[in-house]
């Protein structure tokens, strides 16, 4: 029986698994969302949520602990500056997992893991102006009616 055993092995040794979650956590903090397999996303969630809680403390000890885990100064800076401010009033539940179908090659279930208040960057409107041939002018519409 498998009572009280948490986490998945993901067909990796422990050092490989630790490096995998480290890299995925850095990418998630840096980009706000990542696409991965569903089991990896489910195992990454508690790892990242502990880091955000650590970032909310914001003292020197928390910064050093986060740096020891993430090993990336830019990720720790973003964690303590941006994410801690964003989730200041939230008590846990900082991430969301959205199922994203199955991968074409091996039919693995895919998911998108993101921070709950993550917004996609808006595309800038194209600088190319539409010509009058593409859309008629408002006066021309009125004249036809």
C-alpha positions in Angstrom: 0.0 0.0 0.0 1.1 3.5 -0.7 -0.2 5.4 2.3 1.4 8.7 3.2 3.8 8.8 0.2 3.7 12.1 -1.6 5.0 13.1 -5.0 5.8 11.2 -8.2 9.1 9.9 -9.3 8.5 11.0 -12.9 11.0 8.3 -14.1 13.9 10.3 -12.8 16.5 10.0 -10.0 16.1 12.4 -7.1 18.8 14.8 -8.2 17.3 15.0 -11.7 13.9 15.6 -10.2 15.2 18.4 -8.0 16.9 20.1 -11.0 13.7 19.7 -13.0 11.6 21.5 -10.4 14.2 24.1 -9.9 14.3 25.0 -13.6 10.5 24.9 -14.0 10.1 27.1 -10.9 12.6 29.6 -12.3 10.7 29.6 -15.7 7.3 30.0 -14.0 8.5 32.9 -11.9 10.2 34.6 -14.8 7.4 34.2 -17.4 4.2 33.9 -15.3 3.1 30.7 -17.0 4.6 27.6 -18.5 3.2 24.6 -20.4 4.2 21.1 -19.2 2.8 17.7 -18.6 0.0 17.4 -16.1 1.8 15.3 -13.5 4.8 17.7 -13.6 2.5 20.6 -13.1 0.7 19.0 -10.2 4.0 18.3 -8.5 5.4 21.8 -9.2 2.5 23.6 -7.6 3.4 23.0 -3.9 7.1 23.7 -4.7 6.3 27.2 -6.2 3.6 28.0 -3.6 6.2 27.5 -0.8 8.5 29.8 -2.6 5.9 32.5 -2.9 5.0 32.2 0.8 8.7 32.5 1.5 8.9 35.6 -0.7 6.0 37.2 1.2 8.0 37.2 4.4 10.5 39.4 2.6 13.3 39.5 5.2 17.0 38.8 4.7 16.6 35.2 5.8 13.8 34.5 3.4 15.8 36.1 0.6 18.8 33.8 1.4 16.6 30.7 1.6 15.0 31.5 -1.8 18.4 32.1 -3.3 19.7 28.8 -2.0 16.7 27.0 -3.6 16.3 29.0 -6.9 20.0 29.9 -7.5 19.0 32.8 -9.7 19.3 36.3 -8.5 16.8 37.7 -11.0 14.1 35.1 -10.1 14.6 35.8 -6.4 14.3 39.6 -7.0 11.1 39.1 -9.0 9.8 36.8 -6.3 10.4 39.2 -3.5 9.5 42.4 -5.3 6.6 41.7 -7.7 5.0 38.4 -6.6 5.1 39.2 -2.9 3.3 42.5 -3.5 0.8 40.8 -5.8 -0.1 38.1 -3.4 0.2 40.2 -0.2 -3.5 39.7 0.8 -3.9 36.2 -0.5 -3.6 33.2 1.8 -2.3 30.5 -0.4 -3.6 29.2 -3.8 -1.2 31.3 -5.9 -1.1 29.0 -8.9 -3.7 27.6 -11.3 -3.4 24.5 -13.4 -5.4 24.4 -16.7 -5.6 21.2 -18.7 -4.4 21.8 -22.3 -5.2 18.6 -24.2 -2.8 15.9 -25.1 0.7 16.1 -26.7 0.8 15.0 -30.4 3.8 12.7 -30.2 3.0 10.5 -27.2 -0.5 11.5 -26.2 0.7 12.7 -22.8 -1.8 15.0 -20.9 -0.6 18.6 -21.1 -1.3 21.4 -18.7 -0.6 25.1 -18.3 0.5 26.2 -14.9 0.3 29.9 -14.2 -0.1 32.4 -11.4 -3.8 33.2 -10.7 -3.6 36.9 -11.6 -1.4 36.3 -14.7 -2.5 38.3 -17.7 -1.2 37.6 -21.2 0.8 40.5 -22.7 -1.5 42.5 -25.0 -0.3 42.5 -28.6 0.5 46.0 -29.8 -1.8 47.2 -32.6 -0.2 47.0 -36.0 1.4 50.2 -37.2 0.2 49.6 -40.7 -2.9 51.6 -41.3 -5.9 50.1 -43.0 -6.6 51.4 -46.5 -10.0 52.6 -47.6 -10.3 49.5 -49.8 -10.3 47.2 -46.7 -13.1 49.1 -44.8 -15.4 51.7 -46.3 -15.4 55.1 -44.7 -18.3 55.9 -42.4 -19.6 58.5 -44.8 -19.8 55.9 -47.5 -21.9 53.6 -45.3 -24.4 56.4 -44.6 -24.6 57.2 -48.3 -25.5 53.6 -49.2 -28.4 53.6 -46.7 
